[in-house]
């Protein structure tokens, strides 16, 4: 072991000095709390991002393709081109329309999504979120002219219905001629539907607004004919959806088609999560900086306290770099102790206690539980950042001690 480390270790163990004073312990605790808070911030923001991604991709696809214009009736040729793009796993045509859904206890506005059931199950993960019934029940034959429909759990709760109940859909504007945006005679159009199932994706916005019906039923009810809104596309690697979307856009032509991956479809949501992560890093890093200032204060006190020892070491031939190393090692030892304590605290608190679940208001946060994700790289980043800040804080007092003149030190000691 280099003698600089041996001297630093003896200083830290010295009972008569101030190395393990109250200020030292406050510094260690401060660094520990900062590191734990930093890890916790990463765990929560990463959890929110993954939770929202899973919920969003449960009812929306990796990529959405639509044609600029009113009528998307030549979609079969587009479907063939999209399917040939490398990385594309499946495609599914859809329609989006707004309607009022009336049940036993109320009426709510809803987005009605028409899907091709056999193809949609290859694109969406809706099946795993079903609370009542199955997605395949949408393909069941109509009973007495009443077609099936799937409702979000919050939407079903608001209007007071369950599986097997009858709801009434009202379309405020039925366009038989899509070139004309005026209301046609006979509007609004209404019809009864049977609740074939209820799903809960876990994302409040979708659970409270979305309903699903068979594509052909939606085209007939809303009077749009053989026209779709666009395609939902599933890719092999969800994190490479942006790359695949660029390839699709290049093949179809960016002037004629809009191609958006799941990040662009939910740009505001995921951008806000990125900003929150940055804000958390900045704010919590201030805690570590303040704790490191205490470390700097301790080292300044040590330099003043060890003036005689510094002078003797220099008189014996110790280089300034060696003196610098002694005090930097002492500062880094305090920082390392705080960092290790903070990592253990974060591991116990966030992975052992809080993972049991903290309830959230889904109307505010969009999800019902606080998501916490364990990522070893969060621990590495927090530890590296804390040690880096502590190292910088240790340099100034260590540099002052290294510049001390041995003659001046001995004179001041005997004075």
Residue pairs with C-beta under 8 A, 6 or more apart in sequence:
2 325
3 322
4 322
4 325
4 326
4 329
5 325
5 329
7 313
7 326
8 325
8 326
8 327
8 329
8 330
8 333
9 333
11 17
11 19
11 302
11 306
11 326
11 330
12 19
12 20
12 330
12 333
13 19
17 302
17 305
18 24
18 298
18 301
18 302
18 305
19 298
19 302
19 330
21 298
23 294
23 297
23 298
23 301
24 298
24 334
26 294
27 291
27 292
27 294
27 295
27 298
27 334
27 338
28 334
28 337
28 338
28 341
29 291
29 338
29 341
30 287
30 288
30 290
30 291
30 294
30 338
31 288
31 291
31 292
31 295
31 334
31 335
31 337
31 338
31 339
31 341
31 342
31 386
31 390
32 338
32 339
32 341
32 342
32 345
33 287
33 291
33 342
33 345
34 284
34 285
34 287
34 288
34 290
34 291
34 338
34 342
34 386
35 288
35 338
35 339
35 341
35 342
35 343
35 345
35 346
35 382
35 383
35 386
36 342
36 343
36 345
36 346
36 349
37 284
37 287
38 280
38 281
38 284
38 285
38 288
38 342
38 381
38 382
38 385
38 386
39 342
39 343
39 346
39 350
39 378
39 379
39 382
40 346
40 349
40 350
41 277
41 280
41 281
41 284
42 277
42 280
42 375
42 378
42 381
42 382
43 346
43 350
43 372
43 373
43 374
43 375
43 378
44 370
44 371
44 372
45 273
45 276
45 277
45 280
46 373
46 375
46 378
47 370
47 371
47 372
47 373
48 273
48 276
48 367
48 371
49 270
49 273
50 371
50 373
51 202
51 367
51 371
52 203
52 266
52 269
52 270
52 273
52 366
52 367
53 238
53 262
53 270
54 202
55 201
55 202
55 203
55 206
55 366
55 367
56 203
56 206
56 262
56 265
56 266
56 269
57 125
57 238
57 262
58 124
58 125
58 126
58 128
58 129
58 201
58 202
58 203
58 206
59 124
59 126
59 129
59 199
59 201
59 203
59 206
59 210
60 124
60 232
60 262
60 265
60 266
61 92
61 123
61 124
61 232
61 233
61 234
61 262
62 233
62 234
62 235
62 238
62 241
62 244
62 261
62 262
63 232
63 233
63 234
63 235
63 241
63 244
63 245
63 248
63 259
63 260
63 261
63 262
64 230
64 231
64 232
64 233
64 258
64 259
64 260
64 265
65 78
65 82
65 230
65 231
65 233
65 248
65 252
65 257
65 258
65 259
66 72
66 229
66 230
66 231
66 257
66 258
67 74
67 75
67 78
67 230
67 256
67 257
67 258
68 255
68 256
68 257
68 258
70 178
70 179
71 178
71 179
71 227
72 227
72 228
72 229
72 230
73 225
73 226
73 227
75 93
75 228
75 231
78 231
78 252
78 257
79 91
79 93
79 231
81 251
81 252
82 88
82 91
82 231
82 233
82 248
82 251
82 252
83 91
85 244
85 247
85 248
85 251
86 244
86 247
87 235
87 236
87 237
87 240
87 243
87 244
87 247
88 233
88 234
88 235
88 236
88 244
88 248
89 122
89 234
89 235
89 236
90 119
90 122
90 123
90 233
90 234
91 119
91 123
91 231
91 232
91 233
91 234
92 115
92 116
92 119
92 120
92 122
92 123
92 124
92 231
92 232
92 233
92 234
93 116
93 119
93 215
93 228
93 230
93 231
93 232
94 113
94 114
94 115
94 116
94 120
94 215
94 228
94 229
94 230
94 231
94 232
95 112
95 113
95 114
95 215
95 218
95 219
95 222
95 224
95 227
95 228
95 229
96 111
96 112
96 113
96 114
96 229
97 111
97 112
97 114
97 171
97 218
97 222
97 224
98 109
98 110
98 111
98 112
98 172
99 109
99 110
99 112
99 169
99 170
99 171
99 172
99 222
100 107
100 108
100 109
100 110
100 169
100 170
100 172
101 107
101 108
101 109
101 110
101 151
101 155
101 159
101 167
101 168
101 169
101 211
102 159
102 167
102 168
102 169
102 170
103 156
103 158
103 159
103 160
103 161
103 165
103 167
103 168
104 159
104 160
104 161
104 165
105 158
105 159
105 160
106 158
106 159
106 160
107 159
108 155
108 158
108 159
108 208
109 209
110 155
110 209
110 210
110 211
111 209
111 210
111 211
112 169
112 211
112 212
112 213
112 218
112 222
113 210
113 211
113 212
113 213
113 218
114 212
114 213
114 214
114 215
114 216
114 217
114 218
114 219
114 228
115 124
115 138
115 212
115 213
115 214
115 215
116 214
116 215
117 135
117 136
117 138
117 139
117 214
118 139
120 126
120 135
120 232
121 127
121 135
121 136
122 234
123 232
123 233
123 234
124 232
124 234
126 135
126 150
126 199
126 201
126 212
127 134
127 135
129 199
129 200
129 201
129 202
130 197
130 198
130 199
131 153
131 197
131 198
131 199
131 200
132 162
132 163
132 197
132 198
133 150
133 163
133 195
133 196
133 197
133 198
134 197
135 150
135 197
135 212
137 148
137 150
137 196
137 197
138 148
138 149
138 150
138 196
138 197
138 212
138 213
138 214
139 214
140 148
140 196
142 148
143 194
146 166
146 192
146 193
146 194
147 191
147 193
147 194
147 213
147 214
147 217
147 221
148 193
148 194
148 195
148 196
148 213
148 214
149 167
149 169
149 193
149 194
149 195
149 196
149 211
149 212
149 213
150 195
150 196
150 197
150 198
150 199
150 211
150 212
150 213
151 161
151 167
151 195
151 197
151 198
151 199
151 211
152 198
152 199
152 200
152 201
152 206
152 207
152 208
152 209
152 210
152 211
153 198
153 199
153 200
153 207
154 204
154 207
154 208
155 207
155 208
155 209
155 210
155 211
156 162
156 195
156 198
158 208
159 167
161 167
161 195
162 195
162 198
163 195
163 196
163 197
163 198
164 194
164 195
165 194
165 195
166 192
166 193
166 194
166 195
167 192
167 193
167 194
167 195
168 190
168 191
168 192
168 193
169 190
169 191
169 192
169 193
169 221
170 188
170 189
170 190
171 187
171 188
171 189
171 190
171 221
171 222
172 187
172 188
173 183
173 187
173 188
174 183
174 184
174 186
174 187
174 188
174 189
174 222
174 223
175 181
175 184
175 222
175 223
175 224
176 184
176 223
177 184
178 224
178 225
178 227
184 223
189 221
189 222
189 223
191 221
193 213
199 207
200 207
201 207
202 367
202 368
203 366
203 367
204 362
204 363
204 366
204 367
205 366
207 362
213 221
215 228
218 224
219 225
219 226
219 227
219 228
230 258
233 244
233 248
235 241
235 244
238 262
241 261
241 262
241 263
242 261
242 263
242 264
244 261
245 259
245 260
245 261
245 264
246 259
248 259
249 257
249 259
252 259
263 270
285 385
285 389
288 385
288 386
288 389
288 390
289 389
289 393
291 338
292 335
292 389
292 390
292 392
292 393
293 393
295 331
295 334
295 335
295 390
295 393
295 394
296 331
296 393
296 394
296 396
296 397
298 331
298 334
299 327
299 330
299 331
299 394
299 397
299 398
299 401
300 397
300 400
302 327
302 330
302 397
302 401
303 310
303 327
303 397
303 398
303 400
303 401
303 404
306 401
307 404
307 409
307 412
307 413
308 409
308 410
308 413
310 323
310 401
310 404
310 406
310 409
311 404
311 405
311 406
311 407
311 408
311 409
311 410
311 413
312 406
312 410
313 322
313 323
314 320
314 323
314 404
314 405
314 406
314 409
315 406
315 410
320 402
320 403
321 402
323 398
323 401
323 402
323 404
324 398
324 399
324 401
324 402
325 398
326 398
326 401
327 394
327 397
327 398
327 401
327 402
328 391
328 394
328 395
328 398
330 394
331 390
331 391
331 393
331 394
331 397
331 398
332 387
332 390
332 391
332 394
334 390
335 386
335 387
335 389
335 390
335 391
335 394
336 387
336 390
338 386
338 390
339 382
339 383
339 386
339 387
339 390
342 382
342 386
343 379
343 382
343 383
346 379
346 382
347 379
350 372
350 374
351 372
351 374
354 370
354 372
355 372
357 369
357 370
358 369
358 370
359 368
359 369
359 370
360 367
360 368
360 369
360 370
362 368
